[in-house]
Amino acid sequence: MPRTVAATEPNASVCAMSTDLENLTANFGWLKHEFRDVHAVVSRLDTQVRRLVEPVAIHRPAGLVARYAACTLIALKAKRSPEAIATQHFAADRDLARLPWNFKGHQV
């Protein structure tokens, strides 16, 4: 470890340089601490803004498989296509709308 020079010694510029480095190190530590605080605040704001902007989730009484099965069974009983039943009863359900309805097994 290098020896620090006291202010009373003839070469006082070395002491001033050591003090400057200590201040610079302390400033970097302070800056790092402040950055962490700002990062935490921005992350929290991002979450709150996302909650305000994103649409509220649709209340769904059952899972996707249950809705799919219900549409299929109602379609068999009503002699209609499962897609028509899904559109009628679950018009706003994007997950159900993406499912493939044209596979073998529920032809009306």
Helices and strands as residue ranges (DSSP letters): H 12-53, H 64-78, H 82-89, H 94-97
